[in-house]
Amino acid sequence: MKSCLVCGERIDDDTSECFNCGAVVPLSGPKRVSWLKDADKSQLSVSAKPPNNGGKSQSLSIRLMGLFLLSLIIIFCCRVNIMGGFVDWFVSILPTESFTATAVQQISTTTPEDQIQETHTPRPENTANNPVTLTATSFMPTPPQANMKPSGRIVFTCQMHAEGRNQICIINADGSAWAQLTDNDKDNWYPSTAPDGKSVIYSSNISGRYQIYEVGLAGEPPQQINYDFGGNLFAPEISPDGSKVVFTHDERGEQVVWIMNRDGSNPHRISPGDGWDPSWSPNGKLILFTSSASSDGSVQLFTMHADGTEVKQITFMNSLPGRSDYSPSGSSIVTYVGKYGARSVYLIPLNGDDPVMYSFFPTSASPSFSPDGKWVAFTGYVDYPEDFDRGCEIYIIKLDDPTKIIRLTNNTYCDWQPRWGP
């Protein structure tokens, strides 16, 4: 007596059909089971070549094919509904400040030269085409979420008066503890924080020409740290060891990189050609700066040693305006690219990999790394797309999750030139 391979009950010796479940077990050949009873058609079939059951098998095949197609239709419809619901749910939980940054491998798209004139930073113009085309996007201020914990403080230039006078302000990276550090009827700009986080250095024309000042964050009044050796001084930054200051010296429109001791002594030029917006490498050995000293005359980023030797061009891009920053690890830099009115933030690896563009606003500028290298602060122009002297505010973006963009300021006029410190 044979037993059914499926349920173990007795099978008919003549038909090889199980009396209990109806499975047909062949007398020879590979073991296989074909389900025949209507009640069992939803179960799996183990098959090799099925036995020849004539019209009964053919009818069964047609019916099974119909059931299979119907199942596919039902599954497809369910997936559409499920995925649609998931998308709706996902969109509903996104914070209002979230935008998506776009990673690119190379700059290839060009647009006609922008006609908006540079009004903020005194620097040479680049006549190269704009590498990106951006679209204005509305953006409402939203505080950081609980799961975002950027640290440190961000110092920036803040316009506190309708006539556009610039002051120096500071804010915690989580959006709290906003404070104004200067209050005068002159222009104060290009701030950066000392490596120990105890003071801020900046440029001001309170004495006539733009000179370098330092203000303590414990309530100390601003003090000029250089003696007047002619020209205007911009973009000062203290070295990582706190001993020196690098800055832009502008004499009758010629901008070059200078360096001096922290107390203002021994000021001297170090860039062989023109240069502006210098920034120290994390180890203090190199200075990153912007210059038109490239072979084709285009504005690019360069590095040099603190004594002005071994100048090296590190970018080959179009419309690269100025102020950039080293990552804390020294493995990459962050800058901005494009003509005034259409600029994007770029992360440029120093190992030769292609740059990554973070594009989300009509224009973005002046990026700066957080102390842990996970975030970047920048100026975003959103509120007044046609008036770049009013629509600028301070934002931060998380580099490993570009949907996390947080607005920190909400000024009636303009907040710009952020620099992240401890």
Buried (B, 14 or more C-beta within 10 A) or exposed (E): EEEBBBBEEEBEEEEBBBEEBBBBBBEEEEEBBBBBEEEEEEEEBEEEEBEEBEEEBEEBEEEBEEEEEEEEEEEEEEEEEEEEEEEEEEEEEEBEBBBEBEEBEEBEEBBEEBEEEBEBBBBBBBEBBBBBEBEBEEBEBBBBEEEBEBBBBBBBBBBBEEEBBBBBBBBBBBBEEBEEBBEEEBBBBBBBBBBEEBBBBBBBBBEEBBBBBBBBBEEEEBEBBBEEBEBBBBBBBBBBEBEBBBBBBBEEEEBBBBBBBBEBEEBEEBBBEBBBBBBBBBEBEBBBBBBBBBEEEBBBBBBBBBEBEEBEBEBEBBBBBBBBBBBBEBEBBBBBBBBBBBBBBBBBEBEEEEBBBBBBBBBBBBBBBBBEBBBBBBBBBBBBBEEBBBBBBBBBBBBEEBBBBBBBBEBEBBBBBBBBBE
